Structure formats: C-alpha cells, structure tokens
Amino acid sequence: MNNVEPIPHDTAGDSECDHVLKHLYEYLDSEMTPEDEQRMRAHVAHCSPCLSELSVEDLVKQLVRRSCTERAPETLRVRIHQQLTVMSVVR
Ligand SMILES: [Zn+2]
C-alpha cells in the first residue's frame, strides 16, 4: 500500500477539499496544470465527498452536452446529487 503524500501548494489556508472545488471546472475541461490535476486525483482517491462532487459535475456535463442545452438546470444537478448520495449510503 502506498501512502498518498500530500502535494505541497503555496496557497496558505487552502484545504485539499477547497482545492478540488475551486478547480472542478478546470479539471472537467482539462484545463488544469499537470501538477494540479495530479494533486486533485490524489485527493479524490481518498476523499469520497470530493469524488462524488466530481462525479456529479461530470455527469451533469455529459448530460448537458448530449441534450445540447446551454447549461444544466439546477434541478438536474440536485437530482443527480441525491441519487449519488443514496447510492453511496445503500451500497
Ligand atoms: Zn475532499
């Protein structure tokens, strides 16, 4: 088992979860620096709240792209969120 080393970041007071949320869309749009992307992956690998946040946004993005609408309605986002939450609770 490898321990995941926290990757240092020069922004003081920037928690790993904040980092993920802050760069969520950059990640989804593949606009991250390789360093940031690596740090994000390392974090979501052991932080399920962030992983589900990432999955929700990823799903919403795919659905939006498929339906050709400008942006996802908030209700869709909430619904996917609820489903994922239920899934992770039941398991
Ligand atoms: Zn997190």
PDB file of the backbone (N, CA, C, O) and the ligand in Angstrom, with CONECT records:
HET     ZN  A 101       1
ATOM      1  N   MET A   1       0.836  -1.214   0.000  1.00  0.00           N
ATOM      2  CA  MET A   1       0.000   0.000   0.000  1.00  0.00           C
ATOM      3  C   MET A   1       0.858   1.246   0.000  1.00  0.00           C
ATOM      4  O   MET A   1       1.731   1.401   0.853  1.00  0.00           O
ATOM      5  N   ASN A   2       0.624   2.112  -0.923  1.00  0.00           N
ATOM      6  CA  ASN A   2       1.343   3.387  -0.966  1.00  0.00           C
ATOM      7  C   ASN A   2       0.594   4.433  -0.169  1.00  0.00           C
ATOM      8  O   ASN A   2      -0.626   4.564  -0.273  1.00  0.00           O
ATOM      9  N   ASN A   3       1.334   5.167   0.619  1.00  0.00           N
ATOM     10  CA  ASN A   3       0.722   6.319   1.256  1.00  0.00           C
ATOM     11  C   ASN A   3       0.694   7.447   0.239  1.00  0.00           C
ATOM     12  O   ASN A   3       1.666   7.684  -0.478  1.00  0.00           O
ATOM     13  N   VAL A   4      -0.435   8.137   0.191  1.00  0.00           N
ATOM     14  CA  VAL A   4      -0.517   9.263  -0.715  1.00  0.00           C
ATOM     15  C   VAL A   4       0.075  10.476  -0.026  1.00  0.00           C
ATOM     16  O   VAL A   4      -0.472  10.979   0.955  1.00  0.00           O
ATOM     17  N   GLU A   5       1.186  10.936  -0.546  1.00  0.00           N
ATOM     18  CA  GLU A   5       1.830  12.110   0.025  1.00  0.00           C
ATOM     19  C   GLU A   5       1.043  13.360  -0.342  1.00  0.00           C
ATOM     20  O   GLU A   5       0.697  13.570  -1.505  1.00  0.00           O
ATOM     21  N   PRO A   6       0.765  14.187   0.660  1.00  0.00           N
ATOM     22  CA  PRO A   6       0.130  15.454   0.301  1.00  0.00           C
ATOM     23  C   PRO A   6       1.068  16.279  -0.567  1.00  0.00           C
ATOM     24  O   PRO A   6       2.249  16.428  -0.251  1.00  0.00           O
ATOM     25  N   ILE A   7       0.553  16.796  -1.628  1.00  0.00           N
ATOM     26  CA  ILE A   7       1.377  17.579  -2.535  1.00  0.00           C
ATOM     27  C   ILE A   7       1.363  19.036  -2.074  1.00  0.00           C
ATOM     28  O   ILE A   7       0.296  19.640  -1.963  1.00  0.00           O
ATOM     29  N   PRO A   8       2.525  19.595  -1.811  1.00  0.00           N
ATOM     30  CA  PRO A   8       2.576  20.951  -1.286  1.00  0.00           C
ATOM     31  C   PRO A   8       2.023  21.978  -2.265  1.00  0.00           C
ATOM     32  O   PRO A   8       2.158  21.853  -3.482  1.00  0.00           O
ATOM     33  N   HIS A   9       1.414  22.969  -1.702  1.00  0.00           N
ATOM     34  CA  HIS A   9       0.822  24.013  -2.524  1.00  0.00           C
ATOM     35  C   HIS A   9       1.096  25.329  -1.818  1.00  0.00           C
ATOM     36  O   HIS A   9       1.030  25.397  -0.591  1.00  0.00           O
ATOM     37  N   ASP A  10       1.401  26.366  -2.570  1.00  0.00           N
ATOM     38  CA  ASP A  10       1.846  27.582  -1.917  1.00  0.00           C
ATOM     39  C   ASP A  10       0.714  28.513  -1.480  1.00  0.00           C
ATOM     40  O   ASP A  10       0.972  29.584  -0.932  1.00  0.00           O
ATOM     41  N   THR A  11      -0.524  28.118  -1.716  1.00  0.00           N
ATOM     42  CA  THR A  11      -1.626  28.941  -1.242  1.00  0.00           C
ATOM     43  C   THR A  11      -1.929  28.612   0.213  1.00  0.00           C
ATOM     44  O   THR A  11      -2.404  27.519   0.522  1.00  0.00           O
ATOM     45  N   ALA A  12      -1.657  29.545   1.093  1.00  0.00           N
ATOM     46  CA  ALA A  12      -1.858  29.297   2.520  1.00  0.00           C
ATOM     47  C   ALA A  12      -3.343  29.169   2.836  1.00  0.00           C
ATOM     48  O   ALA A  12      -4.169  29.912   2.306  1.00  0.00           O
ATOM     49  N   GLY A  13      -3.675  28.210   3.715  1.00  0.00           N
ATOM     50  CA  GLY A  13      -5.049  28.049   4.159  1.00  0.00           C
ATOM     51  C   GLY A  13      -5.955  27.432   3.113  1.00  0.00           C
ATOM     52  O   GLY A  13      -7.176  27.427   3.274  1.00  0.00           O
ATOM     53  N   ASP A  14      -5.381  26.919   2.054  1.00  0.00           N
ATOM     54  CA  ASP A  14      -6.172  26.304   1.006  1.00  0.00           C
ATOM     55  C   ASP A  14      -6.263  24.811   1.277  1.00  0.00           C
ATOM     56  O   ASP A  14      -5.312  24.076   1.012  1.00  0.00           O
ATOM     57  N   SER A  15      -7.381  24.361   1.795  1.00  0.00           N
ATOM     58  CA  SER A  15      -7.510  22.946   2.109  1.00  0.00           C
ATOM     59  C   SER A  15      -7.646  22.141   0.826  1.00  0.00           C
ATOM     60  O   SER A  15      -7.969  22.677  -0.233  1.00  0.00           O
ATOM     61  N   GLU A  16      -7.393  20.847   0.944  1.00  0.00           N
ATOM     62  CA  GLU A  16      -7.470  19.989  -0.242  1.00  0.00           C
ATOM     63  C   GLU A  16      -8.876  19.996  -0.835  1.00  0.00           C
ATOM     64  O   GLU A  16      -9.039  20.008  -2.055  1.00  0.00           O
ATOM     65  N   CYS A  17      -9.879  19.989   0.020  1.00  0.00           N
ATOM     66  CA  CYS A  17     -11.257  19.984  -0.481  1.00  0.00           C
ATOM     67  C   CYS A  17     -11.557  21.288  -1.214  1.00  0.00           C
ATOM     68  O   CYS A  17     -12.215  21.285  -2.255  1.00  0.00           O
ATOM     69  N   ASP A  18     -11.076  22.394  -0.669  1.00  0.00           N
ATOM     70  CA  ASP A  18     -11.262  23.682  -1.333  1.00  0.00           C
ATOM     71  C   ASP A  18     -10.603  23.659  -2.702  1.00  0.00           C
ATOM     72  O   ASP A  18     -11.142  24.166  -3.686  1.00  0.00           O
ATOM     73  N   HIS A  19      -9.429  23.060  -2.735  1.00  0.00           N
ATOM     74  CA  HIS A  19      -8.678  22.980  -3.974  1.00  0.00           C
ATOM     75  C   HIS A  19      -9.486  22.256  -5.048  1.00  0.00           C
ATOM     76  O   HIS A  19      -9.569  22.706  -6.191  1.00  0.00           O
ATOM     77  N   VAL A  20     -10.074  21.135  -4.662  1.00  0.00           N
ATOM     78  CA  VAL A  20     -10.855  20.353  -5.618  1.00  0.00           C
ATOM     79  C   VAL A  20     -12.042  21.160  -6.133  1.00  0.00           C
ATOM     80  O   VAL A  20     -12.293  21.223  -7.336  1.00  0.00           O
ATOM     81  N   LEU A  21     -12.765  21.773  -5.201  1.00  0.00           N
ATOM     82  CA  LEU A  21     -13.958  22.514  -5.606  1.00  0.00           C
ATOM     83  C   LEU A  21     -13.604  23.719  -6.460  1.00  0.00           C
ATOM     84  O   LEU A  21     -14.320  24.074  -7.396  1.00  0.00           O
ATOM     85  N   LYS A  22     -12.482  24.339  -6.117  1.00  0.00           N
ATOM     86  CA  LYS A  22     -12.067  25.537  -6.834  1.00  0.00           C
ATOM     87  C   LYS A  22     -11.675  25.208  -8.276  1.00  0.00           C
ATOM     88  O   LYS A  22     -11.885  26.009  -9.187  1.00  0.00           O
ATOM     89  N   HIS A  23     -11.103  24.018  -8.465  1.00  0.00           N
ATOM     90  CA  HIS A  23     -10.590  23.665  -9.791  1.00  0.00           C
ATOM     91  C   HIS A  23     -11.453  22.645 -10.519  1.00  0.00           C
ATOM     92  O   HIS A  23     -11.050  22.070 -11.529  1.00  0.00           O
ATOM     93  N   LEU A  24     -12.664  22.433  -9.976  1.00  0.00           N
ATOM     94  CA  LEU A  24     -13.566  21.425 -10.520  1.00  0.00           C
ATOM     95  C   LEU A  24     -13.775  21.578 -12.024  1.00  0.00           C
ATOM     96  O   LEU A  24     -13.664  20.616 -12.784  1.00  0.00           O
ATOM     97  N   TYR A  25     -14.077  22.795 -12.433  1.00  0.00           N
ATOM     98  CA  TYR A  25     -14.405  23.003 -13.843  1.00  0.00           C
ATOM     99  C   TYR A  25     -13.168  22.986 -14.731  1.00  0.00           C
ATOM    100  O   TYR A  25     -13.227  22.577 -15.890  1.00  0.00           O
ATOM    101  N   GLU A  26     -12.065  23.429 -14.181  1.00  0.00           N
ATOM    102  CA  GLU A  26     -10.817  23.321 -14.936  1.00  0.00           C
ATOM    103  C   GLU A  26     -10.480  21.858 -15.194  1.00  0.00           C
ATOM    104  O   GLU A  26     -10.019  21.481 -16.271  1.00  0.00           O
ATOM    105  N   TYR A  27     -10.730  21.039 -14.154  1.00  0.00           N
ATOM    106  CA  TYR A  27     -10.465  19.618 -14.292  1.00  0.00           C
ATOM    107  C   TYR A  27     -11.362  19.012 -15.372  1.00  0.00           C
ATOM    108  O   TYR A  27     -10.898  18.277 -16.243  1.00  0.00           O
ATOM    109  N   LEU A  28     -12.648  19.334 -15.298  1.00  0.00           N
ATOM    110  CA  LEU A  28     -13.611  18.775 -16.257  1.00  0.00           C
ATOM    111  C   LEU A  28     -13.329  19.258 -17.676  1.00  0.00           C
ATOM    112  O   LEU A  28     -13.587  18.545 -18.646  1.00  0.00           O
ATOM    113  N   ASP A  29     -12.808  20.447 -17.785  1.00  0.00           N
ATOM    114  CA  ASP A  29     -12.494  20.989 -19.106  1.00  0.00           C
ATOM    115  C   ASP A  29     -11.061  20.680 -19.527  1.00  0.00           C
ATOM    116  O   ASP A  29     -10.596  21.138 -20.570  1.00  0.00           O
ATOM    117  N   SER A  30     -10.374  19.902 -18.705  1.00  0.00           N
ATOM    118  CA  SER A  30      -8.976  19.544 -18.967  1.00  0.00           C
ATOM    119  C   SER A  30      -8.091  20.775 -19.135  1.00  0.00           C
ATOM    120  O   SER A  30      -7.225  20.827 -20.010  1.00  0.00           O
ATOM    121  N   GLU A  31      -8.329  21.758 -18.280  1.00  0.00           N
ATOM    122  CA  GLU A  31      -7.547  22.985 -18.357  1.00  0.00           C
ATOM    123  C   GLU A  31      -6.594  23.127 -17.178  1.00  0.00           C
ATOM    124  O   GLU A  31      -6.020  24.193 -16.957  1.00  0.00           O
ATOM    125  N   MET A  32      -6.431  22.046 -16.424  1.00  0.00           N
ATOM    126  CA  MET A  32      -5.566  22.108 -15.256  1.00  0.00           C
ATOM    127  C   MET A  32      -4.108  21.936 -15.642  1.00  0.00           C
ATOM    128  O   MET A  32      -3.779  21.358 -16.678  1.00  0.00           O
ATOM    129  N   THR A  33      -3.253  22.449 -14.786  1.00  0.00           N
ATOM    130  CA  THR A  33      -1.843  22.121 -14.933  1.00  0.00           C
ATOM    131  C   THR A  33      -1.679  20.663 -14.496  1.00  0.00           C
ATOM    132  O   THR A  33      -2.450  20.178 -13.667  1.00  0.00           O
ATOM    133  N   PRO A  34      -0.687  19.964 -15.042  1.00  0.00           N
ATOM    134  CA  PRO A  34      -0.481  18.560 -14.650  1.00  0.00           C
ATOM    135  C   PRO A  34      -0.303  18.410 -13.142  1.00  0.00           C
ATOM    136  O   PRO A  34      -0.740  17.417 -12.559  1.00  0.00           O
ATOM    137  N   GLU A  35       0.338  19.394 -12.509  1.00  0.00           N
ATOM    138  CA  GLU A  35       0.557  19.338 -11.061  1.00  0.00           C
ATOM    139  C   GLU A  35      -0.776  19.385 -10.311  1.00  0.00           C
ATOM    140  O   GLU A  35      -1.025  18.600  -9.396  1.00  0.00           O
ATOM    141  N   ASP A  36      -1.623  20.327 -10.726  1.00  0.00           N
ATOM    142  CA  ASP A  36      -2.916  20.460 -10.064  1.00  0.00           C
ATOM    143  C   ASP A  36      -3.779  19.230 -10.292  1.00  0.00           C
ATOM    144  O   ASP A  36      -4.484  18.779  -9.389  1.00  0.00           O
ATOM    145  N   GLU A  37      -3.719  18.696 -11.496  1.00  0.00           N
ATOM    146  CA  GLU A  37      -4.536  17.533 -11.813  1.00  0.00           C
ATOM    147  C   GLU A  37      -4.100  16.325 -10.982  1.00  0.00           C
ATOM    148  O   GLU A  37      -4.924  15.563 -10.475  1.00  0.00           O
ATOM    149  N   GLN A  38      -2.790  16.178 -10.859  1.00  0.00           N
ATOM    150  CA  GLN A  38      -2.248  15.072 -10.073  1.00  0.00           C
ATOM    151  C   GLN A  38      -2.665  15.203  -8.616  1.00  0.00           C
ATOM    152  O   GLN A  38      -3.026  14.224  -7.964  1.00  0.00           O
ATOM    153  N   ARG A  39      -2.607  16.429  -8.124  1.00  0.00           N
ATOM    154  CA  ARG A  39      -2.976  16.681  -6.740  1.00  0.00           C
ATOM    155  C   ARG A  39      -4.466  16.381  -6.531  1.00  0.00           C
ATOM    156  O   ARG A  39      -4.866  15.821  -5.510  1.00  0.00           O
ATOM    157  N   MET A  40      -5.258  16.762  -7.507  1.00  0.00           N
ATOM    158  CA  MET A  40      -6.694  16.539  -7.419  1.00  0.00           C
ATOM    159  C   MET A  40      -7.013  15.052  -7.401  1.00  0.00           C
ATOM    160  O   MET A  40      -7.802  14.589  -6.577  1.00  0.00           O
ATOM    161  N   ARG A  41      -6.406  14.316  -8.300  1.00  0.00           N
ATOM    162  CA  ARG A  41      -6.636  12.865  -8.349  1.00  0.00           C
ATOM    163  C   ARG A  41      -6.223  12.213  -7.045  1.00  0.00           C
ATOM    164  O   ARG A  41      -6.930  11.356  -6.516  1.00  0.00           O
ATOM    165  N   ALA A  42      -5.070  12.627  -6.528  1.00  0.00           N
ATOM    166  CA  ALA A  42      -4.571  12.060  -5.278  1.00  0.00           C
ATOM    167  C   ALA A  42      -5.561  12.324  -4.156  1.00  0.00           C
ATOM    168  O   ALA A  42      -5.759  11.481  -3.281  1.00  0.00           O
ATOM    169  N   HIS A  43      -6.177  13.489  -4.187  1.00  0.00           N
ATOM    170  CA  HIS A  43      -7.118  13.827  -3.128  1.00  0.00           C
ATOM    171  C   HIS A  43      -8.435  13.058  -3.250  1.00  0.00           C
ATOM    172  O   HIS A  43      -8.895  12.464  -2.275  1.00  0.00           O
ATOM    173  N   VAL A  44      -9.038  13.065  -4.428  1.00  0.00           N
ATOM    174  CA  VAL A  44     -10.341  12.412  -4.568  1.00  0.00           C
ATOM    175  C   VAL A  44     -10.233  10.898  -4.388  1.00  0.00           C
ATOM    176  O   VAL A  44     -11.229  10.230  -4.111  1.00  0.00           O
ATOM    177  N   ALA A  45      -9.031  10.364  -4.545  1.00  0.00           N
ATOM    178  CA  ALA A  45      -8.843   8.922  -4.355  1.00  0.00           C
ATOM    179  C   ALA A  45      -9.163   8.506  -2.926  1.00  0.00           C
ATOM    180  O   ALA A  45      -9.530   7.358  -2.679  1.00  0.00           O
ATOM    181  N   HIS A  46      -9.025   9.436  -1.987  1.00  0.00           N
ATOM    182  CA  HIS A  46      -9.338   9.070  -0.603  1.00  0.00           C
ATOM    183  C   HIS A  46     -10.316  10.038   0.056  1.00  0.00           C
ATOM    184  O   HIS A  46     -10.461  10.030   1.278  1.00  0.00           O
ATOM    185  N   CYS A  47     -10.985  10.866  -0.732  1.00  0.00           N
ATOM    186  CA  CYS A  47     -11.978  11.782  -0.170  1.00  0.00           C
ATOM    187  C   CYS A  47     -13.277  11.610  -0.939  1.00  0.00           C
ATOM    188  O   CYS A  47     -13.458  12.210  -1.998  1.00  0.00           O
ATOM    189  N   SER A  48     -14.184  10.792  -0.412  1.00  0.00           N
ATOM    190  CA  SER A  48     -15.402  10.476  -1.164  1.00  0.00           C
ATOM    191  C   SER A  48     -16.332  11.669  -1.377  1.00  0.00           C
ATOM    192  O   SER A  48     -16.967  11.735  -2.430  1.00  0.00           O
ATOM    193  N   PRO A  49     -16.452  12.617  -0.439  1.00  0.00           N
ATOM    194  CA  PRO A  49     -17.287  13.798  -0.754  1.00  0.00           C
ATOM    195  C   PRO A  49     -16.814  14.518  -2.010  1.00  0.00           C
ATOM    196  O   PRO A  49     -17.627  14.914  -2.846  1.00  0.00           O
ATOM    197  N   CYS A  50     -15.511  14.686  -2.142  1.00  0.00           N
ATOM    198  CA  CYS A  50     -14.988  15.367  -3.318  1.00  0.00           C
ATOM    199  C   CYS A  50     -15.151  14.508  -4.565  1.00  0.00           C
ATOM    200  O   CYS A  50     -15.428  15.017  -5.651  1.00  0.00           O
ATOM    201  N   LEU A  51     -14.979  13.214  -4.398  1.00  0.00           N
ATOM    202  CA  LEU A  51     -15.137  12.316  -5.542  1.00  0.00           C
ATOM    203  C   LEU A  51     -16.565  12.369  -6.066  1.00  0.00           C
ATOM    204  O   LEU A  51     -16.780  12.409  -7.278  1.00  0.00           O
ATOM    205  N   SER A  52     -17.540  12.369  -5.166  1.00  0.00           N
ATOM    206  CA  SER A  52     -18.927  12.404  -5.622  1.00  0.00           C
ATOM    207  C   SER A  52     -19.246  13.760  -6.226  1.00  0.00           C
ATOM    208  O   SER A  52     -20.025  13.856  -7.175  1.00  0.00           O
ATOM    209  N   GLU A  53     -18.647  14.807  -5.679  1.00  0.00           N
ATOM    210  CA  GLU A  53     -18.835  16.144  -6.256  1.00  0.00           C
ATOM    211  C   GLU A  53     -18.337  16.161  -7.697  1.00  0.00           C
ATOM    212  O   GLU A  53     -18.973  16.713  -8.595  1.00  0.00           O
ATOM    213  N   LEU A  54     -17.199  15.550  -7.879  1.00  0.00           N
ATOM    214  CA  LEU A  54     -16.591  15.468  -9.208  1.00  0.00           C
ATOM    215  C   LEU A  54     -17.465  14.642 -10.145  1.00  0.00           C
ATOM    216  O   LEU A  54     -17.660  15.006 -11.305  1.00  0.00           O
ATOM    217  N   SER A  55     -17.990  13.530  -9.636  1.00  0.00           N
ATOM    218  CA  SER A  55     -18.823  12.647 -10.454  1.00  0.00           C
ATOM    219  C   SER A  55     -20.105  13.343 -10.870  1.00  0.00           C
ATOM    220  O   SER A  55     -20.555  13.209 -12.008  1.00  0.00           O
ATOM    221  N   VAL A  56     -20.691  14.090  -9.939  1.00  0.00           N
ATOM    222  CA  VAL A  56     -21.928  14.808 -10.239  1.00  0.00           C
ATOM    223  C   VAL A  56     -21.694  15.800 -11.360  1.00  0.00           C
ATOM    224  O   VAL A  56     -22.442  15.833 -12.337  1.00  0.00           O
ATOM    225  N   GLU A  57     -20.664  16.601 -11.220  1.00  0.00           N
ATOM    226  CA  GLU A  57     -20.402  17.617 -12.225  1.00  0.00           C
ATOM    227  C   GLU A  57     -20.072  16.986 -13.576  1.00  0.00           C
ATOM    228  O   GLU A  57     -20.450  17.497 -14.630  1.00  0.00           O
ATOM    229  N   ASP A  58     -19.362  15.869 -13.514  1.00  0.00           N
ATOM    230  CA  ASP A  58     -19.001  15.165 -14.734  1.00  0.00           C
ATOM    231  C   ASP A  58     -20.255  14.652 -15.444  1.00  0.00           C
ATOM    232  O   ASP A  58     -20.404  14.795 -16.658  1.00  0.00           O
ATOM    233  N   LEU A  59     -21.153  14.050 -14.657  1.00  0.00           N
ATOM    234  CA  LEU A  59     -22.406  13.541 -15.209  1.00  0.00           C
ATOM    235  C   LEU A  59     -23.258  14.653 -15.791  1.00  0.00           C
ATOM    236  O   LEU A  59     -23.780  14.542 -16.900  1.00  0.00           O
ATOM    237  N   VAL A  60     -23.389  15.724 -15.026  1.00  0.00           N
ATOM    238  CA  VAL A  60     -24.184  16.858 -15.487  1.00  0.00           C
ATOM    239  C   VAL A  60     -23.635  17.375 -16.803  1.00  0.00           C
ATOM    240  O   VAL A  60     -24.387  17.677 -17.730  1.00  0.00           O
ATOM    241  N   LYS A  61     -22.330  17.474 -16.874  1.00  0.00           N
ATOM    242  CA  LYS A  61     -21.674  17.969 -18.073  1.00  0.00           C
ATOM    243  C   LYS A  61     -21.975  17.088 -19.278  1.00  0.00           C
ATOM    244  O   LYS A  61     -22.264  17.582 -20.368  1.00  0.00           O
ATOM    245  N   GLN A  62     -21.904  15.773 -19.066  1.00  0.00           N
ATOM    246  CA  GLN A  62     -22.207  14.849 -20.158  1.00  0.00           C
ATOM    247  C   GLN A  62     -23.648  14.963 -20.613  1.00  0.00           C
ATOM    248  O   GLN A  62     -23.937  14.981 -21.809  1.00  0.00           O
ATOM    249  N   LEU A  63     -24.555  15.042 -19.640  1.00  0.00           N
ATOM    250  CA  LEU A  63     -25.977  15.147 -19.972  1.00  0.00           C
ATOM    251  C   LEU A  63     -26.260  16.435 -20.714  1.00  0.00           C
ATOM    252  O   LEU A  63     -27.022  16.451 -21.681  1.00  0.00           O
ATOM    253  N   VAL A  64     -25.652  17.505 -20.264  1.00  0.00           N
ATOM    254  CA  VAL A  64     -25.856  18.805 -20.893  1.00  0.00           C
ATOM    255  C   VAL A  64     -25.350  18.770 -22.327  1.00  0.00           C
ATOM    256  O   VAL A  64     -26.001  19.279 -23.240  1.00  0.00           O
ATOM    257  N   ARG A  65     -24.203  18.175 -22.511  1.00  0.00           N
ATOM    258  CA  ARG A  65     -23.631  18.090 -23.850  1.00  0.00           C
ATOM    259  C   ARG A  65     -24.553  17.298 -24.775  1.00  0.00           C
ATOM    260  O   ARG A  65     -24.744  17.648 -25.940  1.00  0.00           O
ATOM    261  N   ARG A  66     -25.119  16.224 -24.225  1.00  0.00           N
ATOM    262  CA  ARG A  66     -25.977  15.364 -25.028  1.00  0.00           C
ATOM    263  C   ARG A  66     -27.267  16.073 -25.416  1.00  0.00           C
ATOM    264  O   ARG A  66     -27.766  15.921 -26.531  1.00  0.00           O
ATOM    265  N   SER A  67     -27.799  16.852 -24.474  1.00  0.00           N
ATOM    266  CA  SER A  67     -29.086  17.496 -24.764  1.00  0.00           C
ATOM    267  C   SER A  67     -28.913  18.852 -25.437  1.00  0.00           C
ATOM    268  O   SER A  67     -29.894  19.524 -25.757  1.00  0.00           O
ATOM    269  N   CYS A  68     -27.664  19.249 -25.647  1.00  0.00           N
ATOM    270  CA  CYS A  68     -27.371  20.464 -26.401  1.00  0.00           C
ATOM    271  C   CYS A  68     -27.916  21.744 -25.773  1.00  0.00           C
ATOM    272  O   CYS A  68     -28.105  22.744 -26.466  1.00  0.00           O
ATOM    273  N   THR A  69     -28.164  21.719 -24.493  1.00  0.00           N
ATOM    274  CA  THR A  69     -28.613  22.942 -23.843  1.00  0.00           C
ATOM    275  C   THR A  69     -27.401  23.707 -23.338  1.00  0.00           C
ATOM    276  O   THR A  69     -26.312  23.156 -23.176  1.00  0.00           O
ATOM    277  N   GLU A  70     -27.620  24.967 -23.097  1.00  0.00           N
ATOM    278  CA  GLU A  70     -26.524  25.832 -22.680  1.00  0.00           C
ATOM    279  C   GLU A  70     -25.932  25.388 -21.348  1.00  0.00           C
ATOM    280  O   GLU A  70     -24.721  25.210 -21.213  1.00  0.00           O
ATOM    281  N   ARG A  71     -26.816  25.214 -20.365  1.00  0.00           N
ATOM    282  CA  ARG A  71     -26.332  24.789 -19.064  1.00  0.00           C
ATOM    283  C   ARG A  71     -27.364  23.931 -18.361  1.00  0.00           C
ATOM    284  O   ARG A  71     -28.555  23.987 -18.665  1.00  0.00           O
ATOM    285  N   ALA A  72     -26.887  23.139 -17.420  1.00  0.00           N
ATOM    286  CA  ALA A  72     -27.780  22.232 -16.719  1.00  0.00           C
ATOM    287  C   ALA A  72     -28.698  23.003 -15.789  1.00  0.00           C
ATOM    288  O   ALA A  72     -28.260  23.911 -15.083  1.00  0.00           O
ATOM    289  N   PRO A  73     -29.970  22.639 -15.789  1.00  0.00           N
ATOM    290  CA  PRO A  73     -30.857  23.251 -14.800  1.00  0.00           C
ATOM    291  C   PRO A  73     -30.460  22.800 -13.396  1.00  0.00           C
ATOM    292  O   PRO A  73     -29.979  21.684 -13.200  1.00  0.00           O
ATOM    293  N   GLU A  74     -30.668  23.672 -12.445  1.00  0.00           N
ATOM    294  CA  GLU A  74     -30.253  23.368 -11.072  1.00  0.00           C
ATOM    295  C   GLU A  74     -30.938  22.103 -10.557  1.00  0.00           C
ATOM    296  O   GLU A  74     -30.369  21.359  -9.759  1.00  0.00           O
ATOM    297  N   THR A  75     -32.182  21.864 -11.029  1.00  0.00           N
ATOM    298  CA  THR A  75     -32.919  20.690 -10.562  1.00  0.00           C
ATOM    299  C   THR A  75     -32.223  19.395 -10.969  1.00  0.00           C
ATOM    300  O   THR A  75     -32.209  18.421 -10.216  1.00  0.00           O
ATOM    301  N   LEU A  76     -31.651  19.398 -12.162  1.00  0.00           N
ATOM    302  CA  LEU A  76     -30.944  18.214 -12.641  1.00  0.00           C
ATOM    303  C   LEU A  76     -29.739  17.928 -11.749  1.00  0.00           C
ATOM    304  O   LEU A  76     -29.498  16.792 -11.340  1.00  0.00           O
ATOM    305  N   ARG A  77     -29.004  18.973 -11.466  1.00  0.00           N
ATOM    306  CA  ARG A  77     -27.826  18.847 -10.623  1.00  0.00           C
ATOM    307  C   ARG A  77     -28.205  18.270  -9.255  1.00  0.00           C
ATOM    308  O   ARG A  77     -27.551  17.361  -8.744  1.00  0.00           O
ATOM    309  N   VAL A  78     -29.273  18.820  -8.680  1.00  0.00           N
ATOM    310  CA  VAL A  78     -29.726  18.371  -7.365  1.00  0.00           C
ATOM    311  C   VAL A  78     -30.154  16.907  -7.416  1.00  0.00           C
ATOM    312  O   VAL A  78     -29.865  16.130  -6.505  1.00  0.00           O
ATOM    313  N   ARG A  79     -30.853  16.540  -8.503  1.00  0.00           N
ATOM    314  CA  ARG A  79     -31.365  15.174  -8.613  1.00  0.00           C
ATOM    315  C   ARG A  79     -30.224  14.167  -8.699  1.00  0.00           C
ATOM    316  O   ARG A  79     -30.260  13.127  -8.041  1.00  0.00           O
ATOM    317  N   ILE A  80     -29.231  14.468  -9.494  1.00  0.00           N
ATOM    318  CA  ILE A  80     -28.090  13.556  -9.610  1.00  0.00           C
ATOM    319  C   ILE A  80     -27.374  13.456  -8.275  1.00  0.00           C
ATOM    320  O   ILE A  80     -26.946  12.380  -7.856  1.00  0.00           O
ATOM    321  N   HIS A  81     -27.255  14.585  -7.625  1.00  0.00           N
ATOM    322  CA  HIS A  81     -26.609  14.622  -6.317  1.00  0.00           C
ATOM    323  C   HIS A  81     -27.317  13.684  -5.349  1.00  0.00           C
ATOM    324  O   HIS A  81     -26.679  12.907  -4.638  1.00  0.00           O
ATOM    325  N   GLN A  82     -28.648  13.767  -5.332  1.00  0.00           N
ATOM    326  CA  GLN A  82     -29.423  12.933  -4.425  1.00  0.00           C
ATOM    327  C   GLN A  82     -29.235  11.461  -4.752  1.00  0.00           C
ATOM    328  O   GLN A  82     -29.083  10.633  -3.854  1.00  0.00           O
ATOM    329  N   GLN A  83     -29.248  11.137  -6.047  1.00  0.00           N
ATOM    330  CA  GLN A  83     -29.092   9.740  -6.442  1.00  0.00           C
ATOM    331  C   GLN A  83     -27.741   9.193  -6.008  1.00  0.00           C
ATOM    332  O   GLN A  83     -27.655   8.072  -5.506  1.00  0.00           O
ATOM    333  N   LEU A  84     -26.705   9.965  -6.195  1.00  0.00           N
ATOM    334  CA  LEU A  84     -25.378   9.510  -5.813  1.00  0.00           C
ATOM    335  C   LEU A  84     -25.287   9.348  -4.306  1.00  0.00           C
ATOM    336  O   LEU A  84     -24.663   8.410  -3.810  1.00  0.00           O
ATOM    337  N   THR A  85     -25.906  10.258  -3.591  1.00  0.00           N
ATOM    338  CA  THR A  85     -25.889  10.168  -2.134  1.00  0.00           C
ATOM    339  C   THR A  85     -26.588   8.899  -1.686  1.00  0.00           C
ATOM    340  O   THR A  85     -26.093   8.190  -0.810  1.00  0.00           O
ATOM    341  N   VAL A  86     -27.743   8.609  -2.284  1.00  0.00           N
ATOM    342  CA  VAL A  86     -28.481   7.392  -1.953  1.00  0.00           C
ATOM    343  C   VAL A  86     -27.631   6.168  -2.255  1.00  0.00           C
ATOM    344  O   VAL A  86     -27.549   5.247  -1.442  1.00  0.00           O
ATOM    345  N   MET A  87     -26.997   6.158  -3.431  1.00  0.00           N
ATOM    346  CA  MET A  87     -26.168   5.032  -3.827  1.00  0.00           C
ATOM    347  C   MET A  87     -25.057   4.774  -2.824  1.00  0.00           C
ATOM    348  O   MET A  87     -24.795   3.631  -2.450  1.00  0.00           O
ATOM    349  N   SER A  88     -24.403   5.852  -2.393  1.00  0.00           N
ATOM    350  CA  SER A  88     -23.266   5.649  -1.503  1.00  0.00           C
ATOM    351  C   SER A  88     -23.729   5.255  -0.104  1.00  0.00           C
ATOM    352  O   SER A  88     -22.972   4.642   0.648  1.00  0.00           O
ATOM    353  N   VAL A  89     -24.961   5.600   0.250  1.00  0.00           N
ATOM    354  CA  VAL A  89     -25.486   5.204   1.560  1.00  0.00           C
ATOM    355  C   VAL A  89     -25.894   3.734   1.541  1.00  0.00           C
ATOM    356  O   VAL A  89     -25.580   2.995   2.475  1.00  0.00           O
ATOM    357  N   VAL A  90     -26.595   3.298   0.481  1.00  0.00           N
ATOM    358  CA  VAL A  90     -27.075   1.924   0.394  1.00  0.00           C
ATOM    359  C   VAL A  90     -25.899   0.965   0.264  1.00  0.00           C
ATOM    360  O   VAL A  90     -25.645   0.156   1.157  1.00  0.00           O
ATOM    361  N   ARG A  91     -25.198   1.059  -0.831  1.00  0.00           N
ATOM    362  CA  ARG A  91     -24.039   0.230  -1.123  1.00  0.00           C
ATOM    363  C   ARG A  91     -24.202  -1.238  -0.725  1.00  0.00           C
ATOM    364  O   ARG A  91     -23.286  -2.037  -0.923  1.00  0.00           O
TER     365      ARG A  91
HETATM  366 ZN    ZN A 101     -12.052  16.484  -0.231  1.00  0.00          ZN2+
END
